[in-house]
């Protein structure tokens, strides 16, 4: 089966390609990205420049590309693409299955304000929050960020009302600042009917907006909190819950309804959510076998490194 992965110039799409290559995938690995210059050529059998997800021709272009390359499975890795696919309720396109979480999980998580409201109304602890221009914080500091997408881009910490008025943009989301800074966790979650729920709790340190290093921890209260989020979202697929452990317990600040930047780290530790998701989507007969899951031991640490790629164009 041929697989198409999007966003291969980024760490998630490129990482997904590495995982499938290491898995011994028998079909062709094809990749797309909005950029043309990236090291994807070293890992993918075929790669192309795609229109942005916001482009009116994105879905028609994607369908044609899938048909042309006989793709059986499409793995979108950017929230912009997932938003478009979810908006249209697509689980397949041009005969290819799409690796995307259930509609409720994606719709709720893509809108940061809707996510806080949805979970808060169902009894889960969330930070105080609101929309800039509609409500204002009663105490500071707060975090201000775009309502959708962007990852860690355009996120700012604001310490007082005057600065909030000067720098916060109407329509953005503000959230109570969660302390302490050294208690940040990223928690990949996978659930399917066949496999049940698997959760990995990773205490992390950011570097350039990505998880630079981290450690597997045993925190049952965090795991219980994240499991309840998955239950409320009726999760089917993979998401990533980002939270801080405060004096009052765990409190999320964001959910990514997609694979995250730690996917290669956790795959190497045995938490193979991408592979599980593919198996549960296309069937075991189309995939290489996997060993039974053995959770990585608490204290297992990981670090983000660098890899160089050099290519020469003949004169």
N, C-alpha and C positions, 0 to 999 in steps of 0.2 A: 504493500500500500504506500503510495506517495503521500508525503506530508508537506504542508505549506505552513511556515511560521512567519509571523509578521514582526516588525520592529527589530530586525536582526542587526542593526547598527547599535542597538542598546544592549545593556547587560542582561535583560530578561530574555529577549528573543535570541540573542547569541548564546546565552546559557542553555536555553531549551534545545538548541541545535547540538551543543556539546553533549548534553545528556543523551539525546537520541543516538548520536554517533557512537558514544561509548557503550550504549545499550546493544549495539549491533543491529540497528534498524535495517531491514532488508530492502525497503523501498527507497525511492529518491527523496532526499531532503531538499526542499525548495524554500527560498526565503524572499521576503519583500521588505522594503523600507522606503521612506520618503527621501532618504539620502542615497547618493550613488557611491560615495567614498567611505568604505569601512572594511574591516577584515572578514566580512561574511564570506567572501570568495574562498577563504581557506577552509571553511567548514561545510558549505552548502554546494550541492550538485548544480543548482541553478538559482540565480538571484536576479531580481528586477526592481526597478524604481516604481513605487505605487503612488497614486494620488493620496492626499490627506483624507482622513475619514470624514472631514467636514465638506469635502468636495461633492458636488451633486452627482458626479459620475463614479463615486467610489464603489458602490455596490455592483453596478453594471460592469465596471472594470474588473472587480474581484471575481465575479462570476465567470467572465470570459477567461481570465487568467487560470482559474481552477479547471475549467473545461479543457483549455489548451494543454495543460500539463498533467491531466488525468489525476487530479488530487482527490484523495479519499478522506483526508482529515485536515481541517484548518485550525491552527492554534493562534488566535489573536492575543497579543501581549500588551497592547496599549489601551488605556481606559477610554480614549477617544473612539477607537474601533469598537470596543465592547459596548459603549454607549449607543452607537449607531445600530449594531446588531441586536442589542436588547430592545431598543426602541421599536424595531420592526418585528420583534418576537421571533427572530431567526434561530433555529437549531441546526439547520442545514442550508447550504447554498450551492447551487449547481451540482447537487448530488454528493457534496462533501459534508461530512459531519463537522460541527463546530464545537470546539472545546470551550464551553462557556457555562458559568454557574447558572442556577435556576433564576427565573425572572425576578422573584421577590428579592433575592440576595443581591442581584446586580442593580436593580432599580433603587433600592433603599441605600445601598452603599455608595453609589455614584454621586448622590447628592448629599454632601456632608451635613447640611442642616436637616434634611429629611431623615438621615440616619440617626442623628441625636434625638429627634422628636419620636421616631418610631420605637427605638429601644427604650427611651425614657418612659414612654407611655405604657410600656410592658414591664415596668418594674426594675429595669437594669440601670445601674448607676452610670450616669454620663456627666460630663462637665457642664457647668452653667454655660449657656450659649445663646446666640441670637444672630440676627442679620443686621449688618451695618446700615444705618439709615432708617431702620424700623425700631430697633431697641438699642440701648447703650448699657455697657457694663456698670454695675454698682460698686465694683471693687477691681483693683488692678494688682499685678499685671495680667494681661490677656494675650492670647495668640490670635492673630488675624490672618486669614488665608482665603484663597479663592473657594467658591462654593463647590466647584467640580474640578477633578483632574489636577494636573500640575505637579503631583508628587510633593517634594519639599520646596518647589519653586514658589516665590512670592510669599513665603511664610515669614511673618515678622512678629516679634515680641514687643508689646507696647506697655509702657509702665505707668502712664498717667492719662487723665482725660484730655488734656490739651494736645498731647501727641496723638491720641486716638482721633481727635477731630481733624488734625492736620494730615495724617497719613493713611487712615483707614478709608477704603473706597466703598461707596454705596454698593450694596449687593453682595459684598464679601461676608464671610462668616467670622464671628468672633467667638472664642472659647476661653473659659477660665484656664489660667495657666496652671498646669499640674506639676507639682514638685514632689520629690527632689529630682534634679537633673540626672543623677546617676542610677535612677531606677526606671529606665526605659526598656520596654520589651517588645519584640515582634513575635507574633504567634501564628505560624501557618496552620491552617485547619483544612482537613479534607474529610468529606462525608459522602458516602453512597450507601444505597440500600444493601448492596452486596458486601461492603467492607466495614460498615459502621463509621464511627467517628475517630479520627486520629488527630491529635494536637501536639505540637512541639512548642515548648516555651523557651525562648531564646532571649537572654539579657544582652543588650547590644550597646555598642558605641558607634555613633555616626561619624563618617568621614566624607566630606564633600556631598552630603545629602544622602549617601548610601550607607548601609551597614558595613563599617570598616573592620570590626572585630566583634566577637560575641562568645557566649558560653551557654551551653545547655544547662538549665536549672530545674530543680524539682520544687515547684511552687503549686501545691494542690489547689489553693484558693484562686490562683490565676487560671489554672486549667478548668476549674469548675465554672468560673465567670465566662471564659471563652466558650466552653461547651454550651452554656445557656444562650449565648449570642447565636451560636450555630443553630440551636434548637428553635429559637424564636424566628430566625430567618428561614427556617425549613430548608437548610442548606443541602444542596445537591451539587457537589463539585468542590472547588478550592477557592478559599479566600485567605486574606492575611489581616489579622487584627493587631493594630498598634496601640499600645497602652503604656501607662505608667503606674507603678505601685506606690500609692500615696499612703499617708498615715491612716486614711480611712478605708484602705483596701484598693484593689485594682480598679482602674478607670480608663476606658478607651478614649482615644482622641481621633481615631480614623480607622476605617475599614477599606482595604483595597480588594475589590471583587475580581481578582486576577492572581496569577502567579507573581511572586515578588522577587526582589533582587537577591534574596538568600537561597534561591531554588537550587543552585549548584552545591552550595555548602551543605544544605540539608540532604540532598540526594546522596552525596558522598558519605553522609552519616547514617544512611539507611532509611531516612524519611523521604520516600520516593513518590511524592504526591503527583508529580507530572506523569510518571509511568503508571501509577494506580489509575489516574484519571483517564489516560489513554486506554488502558485495558478495560475499564468499566464502560467506556464509550464505544469502542469498536469491537470488543470481544477478544477473548484470550487467544483465539485461533489466528489472529492477525499480529500478535505481539510476541517478542521473546519472553521466555519465562522469567519470573522473579522469585527470589527466596522469600520465606515468611518474614513479616515485619518484626524486627527486634529494636525497640526504642533505644536511641543512643544514651549512654550513661551520663548522668548529671556530672558536670565538671568538664565535659568535652568542650574544647575551645576551638574557635576558627578565626582565620585572619584573611583579609582580602589582599591579594598580591597583584602583580602586573605580569603581562605577557607581551612580548614584542613580535610584530609581524613585518616582514620585509618582502617586497616584491619588486622585480626589475622589469621594465618594459624594454624589449629589444629595440635598438636604434634602426 
